[in-house]
Every structure is written in structure tokens, then in C-alpha cells.
Amino acid sequence: MLPLFAEGVTKGADSIYRQLLIEQFRDYEERYGCALLSRIDGGKKSALVRVVVGLMLYHFWIRIAESHSTLVSIPLTSALHFEIYHEKPSPKAGNSLSESFLDYINYQNPHFEDPKMAPAFKFGNDIAEIMETLNISFSFMASQQAILISEITRKILDGLLLNKEAGER
């Protein structure tokens, strides 16, 4: 089952990159008259997709934690991370670029009344850092995509679970 989830997350992240982030970057270029898309090389694309995967895995963790305890959700999400990258997830210190879902779990920002906003804020800042566009409007635009990524992740997971259950009958 884990390889199926890994494939769903990987394909979902690539689709989010192409259909959501690239379109947002294109809109941003048109609105602000700057060149973002020309800055994307293989390294930036890989980093952008990895940040999307990290946020997707964070939402996977939330989904598992809703029906199980964190004693189950963290090891299961870590196993999914390992299935995707063939490496253990490790959090980064401070506010550095997210490398895993653990960074979203651990990230806190005392300036938010609602701590649920912190992962979206971190996602927007990570995207802005990768794109070397550190203005507020860009990071805010990217932060807004976190809600869509959450919904897309939920639909991917639900679809995989329904297909698995239908196959078992």
C-alpha cells in the first residue's frame, strides 16, 4: 500500500507544480512585469516539487492523526517519506527551507492567532526563497496555494483508499 501512496503523492506533487505553481508564477509575471519562469532550472524545479511533497506529507500526517494517534501517524508518514526519497526525514533547524513534513509539524510562528496558518506561511516563504523573490506579495500568493494543496492531497488519499477497498472486495 505504501508504494501506491508514494506514487500518488509523487504524481500529485508533479501535477501541482505544473498546473498550480507554474500558472501562479505566470500570473505573477504578468501582473508585476518580472521574469520568474526563466529562473527555473532543474535544481529549482526539484526544490519546488520537494517543498510541495513536504506539504503534502504534512497533510497526510494530519489525515492519519485525525483517525489515529501521533504514535501511528509520524512513523507512517516517515515511512511514506522514505518510500518516496529512500532517506529518513530530518527536520531542519530554525527557519531554513523545509526538507520534510517534520518541518511543518515543528514550525511555529507566535505572530499568528491561529496556529493552523503557520504551515501555509512557511510554504509561501519556502517557495519565495527557492524562487529568490522575497517580497510579501509573492510569498502571500504562494501561501494561498497551501489550502488547494491540502484539498488535492485529501482527494488523492481518499481516491487511493477507495480503490484499495474496492480491490479487496
Sine and cosine of phi, psi and omega as CSV:
sin_phi,cos_phi,sin_psi,cos_psi,sin_omega,cos_omega
0.00,0.00,-0.61,0.79,-0.01,-1.00
-0.87,0.49,-0.68,0.73,0.06,-1.00
-0.87,0.49,-0.56,0.83,0.03,-1.00
-0.91,0.41,-0.69,0.72,0.06,-1.00
-0.90,0.44,-0.67,0.74,0.00,-1.00
-0.87,0.49,-0.69,0.72,0.02,-1.00
-0.90,0.43,-0.65,0.76,0.02,-1.00
-0.90,0.44,-0.68,0.73,0.01,-1.00
-0.92,0.38,-0.70,0.72,-0.02,-1.00
-0.88,0.47,-0.75,0.67,0.03,-1.00
-0.91,0.41,-0.63,0.78,0.03,-1.00
-0.89,0.46,-0.68,0.73,0.00,-1.00
-0.90,0.43,-0.65,0.76,0.03,-1.00
-0.90,0.43,-0.65,0.76,0.04,-1.00
-0.91,0.40,-0.67,0.75,0.05,-1.00
-0.88,0.48,-0.68,0.73,0.03,-1.00
-0.85,0.53,-0.78,0.62,-0.09,-1.00
-0.95,0.32,-0.69,0.72,-0.15,-0.99
-1.00,-0.08,-0.34,0.94,-0.04,-1.00
-0.94,-0.34,-0.85,0.53,-0.06,-1.00
-0.92,0.39,-0.74,0.67,-0.03,-1.00
-0.88,0.48,-0.65,0.76,0.03,-1.00
-0.91,0.41,-0.63,0.78,0.06,-1.00
-0.90,0.43,-0.65,0.76,0.03,-1.00
-0.89,0.45,-0.65,0.76,0.02,-1.00
-0.89,0.46,-0.72,0.70,0.04,-1.00
-0.88,0.48,-0.66,0.76,0.01,-1.00
-0.90,0.44,-0.67,0.74,0.06,-1.00
-0.84,0.54,-0.73,0.68,-0.02,-1.00
-0.91,0.42,-0.66,0.75,-0.04,-1.00
-0.94,0.33,-0.65,0.76,-0.12,-0.99
-0.95,-0.32,0.03,1.00,0.07,-1.00
0.88,0.47,0.67,0.75,0.02,-1.00
-0.84,-0.55,0.16,-0.99,-0.02,-1.00
-0.93,-0.38,0.98,-0.20,0.05,-1.00
-0.99,-0.14,-0.74,0.67,-0.12,-0.99
-0.87,0.49,-0.55,0.84,0.00,-1.00
-0.94,0.35,-0.28,0.96,0.03,-1.00
-0.99,0.16,-0.25,0.97,-0.09,-1.00
-0.99,0.15,0.91,-0.41,0.12,-0.99
-0.92,-0.38,-0.13,-0.99,-0.02,-1.00
-0.86,0.51,-0.64,0.77,0.00,-1.00
-0.92,0.40,-0.67,0.74,0.02,-1.00
-0.93,0.38,-0.66,0.75,0.02,-1.00
-0.87,0.50,-0.72,0.69,0.01,-1.00
-0.87,0.50,-0.69,0.73,0.01,-1.00
-0.91,0.41,-0.66,0.76,0.02,-1.00
-0.89,0.45,-0.71,0.70,0.01,-1.00
-0.90,0.43,-0.62,0.78,0.00,-1.00
-0.90,0.43,-0.61,0.79,0.06,-1.00
-0.92,0.39,-0.63,0.77,0.05,-1.00
-0.89,0.45,-0.71,0.70,0.03,-1.00
-0.87,0.50,-0.68,0.73,0.02,-1.00
-0.85,0.53,-0.69,0.73,0.03,-1.00
-0.93,0.36,-0.62,0.78,0.05,-1.00
-0.89,0.45,-0.68,0.74,0.03,-1.00
-0.91,0.41,-0.57,0.82,0.10,-1.00
-0.86,0.51,-0.69,0.72,0.01,-1.00
-0.94,0.33,-0.51,0.86,0.14,-0.99
-0.88,0.47,-0.72,0.69,0.03,-1.00
-0.84,0.54,-0.71,0.70,0.03,-1.00
-0.86,0.51,-0.71,0.70,-0.04,-1.00
-0.87,0.49,-0.70,0.72,0.02,-1.00
-0.93,0.38,-0.66,0.75,-0.02,-1.00
-0.91,0.43,-0.44,0.90,0.03,-1.00
-0.90,0.44,-0.57,0.82,-0.06,-1.00
-0.94,-0.33,-0.17,0.99,0.03,-1.00
-0.70,-0.72,0.04,-1.00,0.04,-1.00
-1.00,0.07,0.20,-0.98,0.07,-1.00
-0.92,0.38,-0.29,0.96,0.08,-1.00
-0.90,0.44,-0.45,0.89,0.04,-1.00
-0.99,-0.12,-0.65,0.76,-0.17,-0.99
-0.94,0.35,-0.63,0.78,-0.01,-1.00
-0.93,0.37,-0.75,0.66,0.03,-1.00
-0.89,0.45,-0.61,0.79,0.01,-1.00
-0.92,0.39,-0.67,0.74,0.03,-1.00
-0.93,0.36,-0.60,0.80,0.08,-1.00
-0.89,0.46,-0.64,0.77,0.04,-1.00
-0.90,0.43,-0.63,0.78,0.05,-1.00
-0.91,0.40,-0.67,0.74,0.08,-1.00
-0.85,0.53,-0.71,0.70,0.00,-1.00
-0.90,0.44,-0.63,0.78,0.02,-1.00
-0.88,0.47,-0.58,0.82,-0.01,-1.00
-0.97,0.22,-0.74,0.67,-0.16,-0.99
-0.96,-0.29,-0.18,0.98,-0.06,-1.00
0.86,0.51,0.60,0.80,0.08,-1.00
-0.46,-0.89,0.45,-0.90,0.04,-1.00
-0.95,0.30,0.59,-0.81,0.09,-1.00
-0.95,0.31,0.64,-0.77,0.06,-1.00
-0.65,-0.76,0.78,-0.63,0.01,-1.00
-0.95,0.31,0.48,-0.88,0.07,-1.00
-1.00,-0.09,0.44,-0.90,-0.01,-1.00
-0.98,0.19,0.56,-0.83,0.12,-0.99
0.91,0.42,-0.64,-0.77,-0.06,-1.00
-0.98,-0.19,0.36,0.93,-0.03,-1.00
-0.93,0.36,0.23,-0.97,-0.05,-1.00
-0.80,0.60,0.74,-0.68,-0.02,-1.00
-0.91,0.42,0.70,-0.72,0.08,-1.00
-0.91,-0.42,-0.26,0.97,-0.02,-1.00
-0.44,-0.90,0.13,-0.99,0.04,-1.00
-0.89,0.46,-0.42,0.91,0.00,-1.00
-0.88,0.48,-0.53,0.85,0.03,-1.00
-0.90,0.43,-0.58,0.81,0.03,-1.00
-0.95,0.30,-0.60,0.80,0.04,-1.00
-0.91,0.41,-0.67,0.74,-0.09,-1.00
-0.99,0.12,-0.32,0.95,-0.09,-1.00
-0.94,0.35,0.77,-0.64,0.07,-1.00
-0.72,-0.69,0.57,-0.82,0.05,-1.00
-0.71,-0.70,0.93,-0.37,-0.07,-1.00
-0.93,0.38,-0.14,0.99,-0.03,-1.00
-0.99,0.12,-0.14,0.99,-0.01,-1.00
-0.99,-0.17,0.74,-0.67,0.12,-0.99
-0.94,0.35,-0.61,0.79,0.00,-1.00
-0.96,-0.27,0.94,-0.34,-0.05,-1.00
-0.90,0.44,-0.26,0.97,0.04,-1.00
-0.92,0.39,-0.28,0.96,0.02,-1.00
-0.98,0.19,-0.36,0.93,-0.11,-0.99
-0.85,0.52,-0.71,0.70,0.00,-1.00
-0.88,0.48,-0.62,0.78,0.03,-1.00
-0.90,0.43,-0.67,0.74,0.04,-1.00
-0.88,0.48,-0.71,0.71,0.01,-1.00
-0.89,0.46,-0.69,0.73,0.03,-1.00
-0.85,0.53,-0.75,0.66,0.01,-1.00
-0.87,0.50,-0.68,0.74,0.03,-1.00
-0.92,0.40,-0.61,0.79,0.03,-1.00
-0.91,0.42,-0.69,0.73,0.03,-1.00
-0.89,0.45,-0.70,0.71,0.01,-1.00
-0.89,0.46,-0.64,0.77,0.02,-1.00
-0.90,0.43,-0.70,0.72,0.02,-1.00
-0.88,0.48,-0.69,0.73,-0.06,-1.00
-0.99,0.14,-0.04,1.00,0.01,-1.00
0.82,0.57,0.65,0.76,0.02,-1.00
-0.79,-0.62,1.00,0.08,-0.17,-0.99
-0.99,-0.12,0.71,0.70,0.11,-0.99
-0.97,-0.25,0.39,-0.92,-0.12,-0.99
-0.87,0.49,-0.68,0.73,-0.07,-1.00
-0.89,0.45,-0.60,0.80,0.00,-1.00
-0.94,0.35,-0.75,0.66,-0.02,-1.00
-0.91,0.41,-0.56,0.83,0.06,-1.00
-0.91,0.41,-0.69,0.73,0.04,-1.00
-0.85,0.52,-0.71,0.70,0.00,-1.00
-0.92,0.39,-0.62,0.79,0.02,-1.00
-0.86,0.51,-0.60,0.80,-0.02,-1.00
-0.90,0.45,-0.38,0.92,-0.01,-1.00
-0.96,0.27,-0.27,0.96,-0.02,-1.00
-0.87,0.50,-0.58,0.82,0.02,-1.00
-0.91,0.40,-0.70,0.72,0.04,-1.00
-0.90,0.44,-0.64,0.77,0.01,-1.00
-0.90,0.44,-0.62,0.79,0.07,-1.00
-0.87,0.50,-0.73,0.68,0.00,-1.00
-0.91,0.41,-0.68,0.73,0.02,-1.00
-0.88,0.47,-0.69,0.73,0.02,-1.00
-0.88,0.48,-0.71,0.71,0.02,-1.00
-0.87,0.50,-0.68,0.73,-0.01,-1.00
-0.92,0.40,-0.64,0.77,0.04,-1.00
-0.88,0.48,-0.75,0.66,-0.02,-1.00
-0.90,0.43,-0.69,0.72,0.03,-1.00
-0.87,0.48,-0.68,0.73,0.02,-1.00
-0.89,0.46,-0.68,0.74,0.02,-1.00
-0.91,0.41,-0.66,0.75,0.02,-1.00
-0.91,0.40,-0.67,0.74,0.02,-1.00
-0.90,0.43,-0.67,0.74,0.04,-1.00
-0.90,0.44,-0.62,0.79,0.02,-1.00
-0.91,0.42,-0.72,0.69,0.00,-1.00
-0.91,0.42,-0.64,0.77,0.02,-1.00
-0.91,0.42,-0.59,0.81,0.02,-1.00
-0.94,0.33,-0.42,0.91,-0.01,-1.00
-0.99,0.17,-0.31,0.95,-0.07,-1.00
-0.98,0.18,0.00,0.00,0.00,0.00
